[in-house]
Structures are given as structure tokens and as C-alpha cells.
Amino acid sequence: MSMVSSELTPPPPDQTALIETMADVLDRLGGIAAERVLTRPAPGTATEADLLRLPDETQKICELIDNTLVVKAVGAPESELAMNLVGFLKIFLKEMGTKGIIRILGPDGHTRYFGGNIRMPDVAVFPRDELPDGRIPKDKQVCPVAPAWAVEVLSPGNTKREIEKKLTTFFDSGVRLVWVVDLKRRIVRVHTTAENFTEVGEGDALGAGDILPGFTLTVREWFEESE
């Protein structure tokens, strides 16, 4: 009777590693609600092509996170606050005579990040000299580089772990500044890394550092524009 050395026989595959429940998926994505996860294609198998094949209206609200299509948590107040910030930026650039030194995407602008992720910050700011040919490519549906500065306005559907995961993705991808806006508490967390931040209250001023020198905006002024 022939014997086969156990050293030459590969161990049986760990079948548990091949099993993932929806609870596992939701936990991996930061404990988000199940209704935000698209199941076709199956979570963990989606690609950028799958995202871009979605109907326009669905595509505009979906991100690609860890090969899973996820509906972004967003509401009208959050969208308005984001667009008001864009307005303040446009006014500043015009007054300073520096129009064109940055490019800006709003809440439905897809941007590529580390690990094949595609995210949509509520506001994404790109210095012109960090973009291919100095502009957002008009022939691509996804901006190929991460912004220097991203703004996230918290929605009721966001979870703490979801935002922590997003911050890690941002900074791993070269983002240098992130504002996380808490409308309920009326504060802005100014992140320079995923872990390090300063809380800025209503009476304090926000700035963008070397990304947009000279730009300042008080939290109160920004919030009151949406009231």
C-alpha cells in the first residue's frame, strides 16, 4: 500500500473563509444599513465597470467600496451646505483674481482612490497643478486622482466606523485635508490625518492651508447661509 507524505498533501481549504453573510458585509463597510448595499453584482465582486453601467440616477448616488456598490447617505440639508461652500470658494477666487487655480467637484463627482475604491466627497478640491493637464478630464466619468482637500457633511445614515473607514481611504490616497461637518453639533472636525483633527466651533474660522492660501470662513457664516 502506497503512502503519501502529509507534507506533500495540501491542507483542505478553510471553507469558513469562503463564507460571508450580509451581516459580515455590513460590518466590513462600517456597520451601515442593509438598504444601502446593492446586491447585483454580489458584494465583494463589483468593479468600476459595474458602477458605470448603473442607470444615471443610481450611478450618481453610488460609491464603489471594497468591490461593493454602496448608496451614499445624503440629504437635502447636507447637499445645500456643500454647495454653499462651493459658492464661498468661487467668490474668494474671483475676489483674489485667482480663478482657475483649483478645480472643484460636488457631491455626485466620482473620484478614484487607493485600492480601487471610488468615492464621492461632498466637496472635492483639486489644485490645478495636481490634475492631468490641469483640469478634470472631460472624457472620463471618474476623476483619476484623489483631491487634495475633501469635505464630508455627516448625514443621519452615516456611522462612526463608516466615516473612519472613509478617512483612512482618503489619507491613504494622498488627500491632505479633510473637513468632517457635523450639522447637528454645529462643528467641523479638521483632519490632517485620519486620526488627528481639531474641532472648530461656530465662532471659529476654517482655513485650507497651503491648498488655498488666504481662504478663511467662519463656521457660523457657513452654516447661516443654509438657514
C-alpha positions as CSV (number, residue, x, y, z in Angstrom):
1,M,0.0,0.0,0.0
2,S,1.5,3.2,-1.0
3,M,1.8,6.1,1.5
4,V,1.5,9.8,0.7
5,S,3.5,12.1,2.8
6,S,1.3,14.5,4.7
7,E,3.9,17.2,4.0
8,L,3.1,16.9,0.3
9,T,-0.6,16.9,0.7
10,P,-2.1,20.4,0.8
11,P,-4.5,21.0,3.7
12,P,-8.1,21.2,2.9
13,P,-9.3,24.8,2.1
14,D,-10.7,26.7,5.0
15,Q,-14.4,26.7,4.0
16,T,-15.3,29.3,6.6
17,A,-13.1,31.8,4.7
18,L,-15.3,31.4,1.7
19,I,-18.5,32.2,3.6
20,E,-19.6,35.8,4.1
21,T,-23.1,36.8,5.4
22,M,-24.8,40.1,4.8
23,A,-24.0,40.9,8.4
24,D,-20.3,40.4,7.6
25,V,-20.6,42.7,4.6
26,L,-22.3,45.4,6.6
27,D,-19.8,45.2,9.4
28,R,-16.9,45.4,6.9
29,L,-18.4,48.5,5.4
30,G,-18.6,50.2,8.8
31,G,-21.9,49.0,10.2
32,I,-24.1,50.7,7.6
33,A,-27.7,49.9,6.9
34,A,-28.5,47.0,4.6
35,E,-30.7,49.0,2.3
36,R,-27.6,51.0,1.2
37,V,-25.9,47.9,-0.3
38,L,-26.6,46.8,-3.9
39,T,-26.6,43.1,-4.3
40,R,-26.1,42.8,-8.0
41,P,-23.3,42.2,-8.6
42,A,-22.7,40.4,-5.3
43,P,-21.0,42.4,-2.6
44,G,-17.2,41.9,-2.9
45,T,-17.3,41.3,-6.7
46,A,-18.3,44.7,-8.2
47,T,-16.0,46.6,-10.4
48,E,-15.7,50.2,-11.7
49,A,-17.3,49.0,-14.9
50,D,-20.3,47.7,-12.9
51,L,-20.6,51.1,-11.3
52,L,-20.5,52.9,-14.6
53,R,-23.2,50.6,-16.0
54,L,-25.7,51.6,-13.5
55,P,-28.6,53.9,-14.7
56,D,-27.5,57.6,-14.4
57,E,-29.7,58.4,-11.4
58,T,-28.4,55.4,-9.5
59,Q,-24.8,55.9,-10.5
60,K,-24.9,59.5,-9.2
61,I,-25.5,58.3,-5.7
62,C,-23.4,55.1,-5.5
63,E,-19.8,54.6,-4.4
64,L,-17.6,51.6,-5.0
65,I,-16.2,50.4,-1.7
66,D,-14.1,47.2,-1.3
67,N,-15.7,45.9,-4.6
68,T,-19.2,46.6,-3.3
69,L,-21.7,49.1,-4.7
70,V,-22.9,51.3,-1.8
71,V,-25.5,54.1,-1.9
72,K,-24.1,57.2,-0.4
73,A,-26.0,58.6,2.7
74,V,-27.0,62.1,1.7
75,G,-29.9,64.5,2.3
76,A,-31.0,67.9,1.1
77,P,-29.5,69.9,4.0
78,E,-26.1,68.2,3.6
79,S,-26.2,68.9,-0.2
80,E,-27.1,72.5,0.3
81,L,-24.3,73.1,2.8
82,A,-21.8,71.5,0.5
83,M,-22.9,73.7,-2.5
84,N,-22.8,76.8,-0.3
85,L,-19.1,76.1,0.5
86,V,-18.5,75.9,-3.3
87,G,-20.2,79.3,-3.6
88,F,-17.8,80.8,-0.9
89,L,-14.8,79.3,-2.8
90,K,-15.9,80.8,-6.1
91,I,-16.4,84.2,-4.5
92,F,-12.9,84.0,-2.9
93,L,-11.3,83.0,-6.1
94,K,-13.0,85.8,-8.1
95,E,-12.1,88.5,-5.5
96,M,-8.5,87.3,-5.4
97,G,-8.2,87.2,-9.1
98,T,-7.0,83.6,-8.9
99,K,-9.8,81.9,-10.8
100,G,-8.7,78.5,-12.2
101,I,-6.0,77.7,-9.6
102,I,-8.3,74.9,-8.2
103,R,-10.9,72.7,-9.6
104,I,-13.9,71.6,-7.6
105,L,-16.3,68.6,-7.7
106,G,-19.6,68.4,-5.9
107,P,-21.5,65.5,-4.1
108,D,-22.1,63.5,-7.3
109,G,-18.5,63.7,-8.6
110,H,-16.8,60.3,-8.7
111,T,-13.1,60.2,-7.7
112,R,-10.6,57.3,-7.7
113,Y,-8.9,56.2,-4.5
114,F,-6.4,53.7,-3.2
115,G,-7.4,50.0,-3.5
116,G,-9.7,50.6,-6.5
117,N,-12.3,52.5,-4.4
118,I,-14.4,55.2,-6.0
119,R,-15.8,57.8,-3.6
120,M,-17.8,60.9,-3.8
121,P,-16.9,63.5,-1.2
122,D,-19.5,66.2,-0.7
123,V,-16.8,68.7,-1.9
124,A,-13.5,67.7,-3.6
125,V,-10.9,70.3,-4.2
126,F,-8.0,69.8,-6.6
127,P,-5.1,72.2,-7.1
128,R,-4.9,72.7,-10.9
129,D,-1.2,71.6,-11.0
130,E,-2.1,68.2,-9.4
131,L,-4.5,67.3,-12.2
132,P,-3.7,65.7,-15.6
133,D,-3.3,68.6,-18.0
134,G,-4.5,70.9,-15.2
135,R,-8.2,70.0,-15.5
136,I,-10.8,67.5,-14.6
137,P,-10.7,65.1,-17.6
138,K,-13.8,65.6,-19.7
139,D,-13.5,62.2,-21.4
140,K,-13.6,60.2,-18.1
141,Q,-16.6,59.5,-15.8
142,V,-14.2,59.1,-12.8
143,C,-11.6,61.7,-11.9
144,P,-8.3,59.6,-11.9
145,V,-6.7,61.3,-8.9
146,A,-7.7,62.0,-5.4
147,P,-8.4,65.6,-4.3
148,A,-6.0,67.5,-2.0
149,W,-8.9,68.6,0.2
150,A,-12.2,66.7,0.8
151,V,-15.3,67.8,2.7
152,E,-17.8,65.3,4.2
153,V,-21.1,66.6,5.6
154,L,-22.4,63.9,8.0
155,S,-25.9,62.6,7.2
156,P,-28.2,60.8,9.7
157,G,-27.4,57.5,7.9
158,N,-23.7,57.7,8.4
159,T,-22.0,55.6,11.1
160,K,-18.9,56.5,13.0
161,R,-17.0,53.5,11.7
162,E,-18.1,54.2,8.1
163,I,-16.6,57.7,8.4
164,E,-13.4,56.4,10.0
165,K,-13.0,53.9,7.1
166,K,-13.6,56.7,4.6
167,L,-11.0,58.9,6.3
168,T,-8.4,56.1,6.1
169,T,-9.1,55.7,2.4
170,F,-8.7,59.4,1.8
171,F,-5.4,59.8,3.6
172,D,-4.0,56.5,2.2
173,S,-4.7,58.0,-1.3
174,G,-2.9,61.3,-0.7
175,V,-5.7,63.6,0.5
176,R,-4.0,66.2,2.7
177,L,-7.0,67.9,4.4
178,V,-10.5,66.7,5.3
179,W,-13.3,68.6,6.9
180,V,-15.9,66.4,8.6
181,V,-19.0,68.6,9.2
182,D,-21.5,67.8,12.0
183,L,-24.6,69.8,11.3
184,K,-26.3,68.6,14.5
185,R,-23.5,69.6,16.8
186,R,-22.6,72.6,14.6
187,I,-18.9,71.9,14.5
188,V,-16.3,70.9,11.9
189,R,-13.6,68.4,12.5
190,V,-10.5,69.5,10.6
191,H,-8.4,66.4,9.9
192,T,-4.8,66.4,8.8
193,T,-4.6,62.6,9.2
194,A,-7.3,60.0,9.7
195,E,-6.6,60.1,13.5
196,N,-5.5,63.7,14.1
197,F,-8.1,66.5,14.0
198,T,-9.1,69.8,15.5
199,E,-12.7,70.7,16.3
200,V,-13.8,74.1,15.1
201,G,-16.9,75.7,16.6
202,E,-19.3,78.3,15.3
203,G,-17.3,81.3,16.5
204,D,-14.0,80.0,14.9
205,A,-12.6,80.3,11.4
206,L,-11.7,77.5,9.0
207,G,-8.9,77.6,6.5
208,A,-7.5,75.4,3.8
209,G,-3.7,75.8,4.5
210,D,-1.4,75.7,1.5
211,I,-4.1,74.1,-0.7
212,L,-5.9,77.5,-1.0
213,P,-3.8,80.1,0.9
214,G,-5.7,83.1,2.3
215,F,-9.1,81.4,2.2
216,T,-11.0,81.6,5.6
217,L,-14.6,81.0,6.5
218,T,-16.2,81.0,9.9
219,V,-18.4,78.0,10.8
220,R,-21.2,80.4,11.7
221,E,-21.1,82.3,8.4
222,W,-21.1,79.0,6.5
223,F,-24.0,77.4,8.5
224,E,-26.1,80.6,8.5
225,E,-26.0,80.6,4.7
226,S,-28.1,77.5,4.8
227,E,-30.7,78.8,7.3
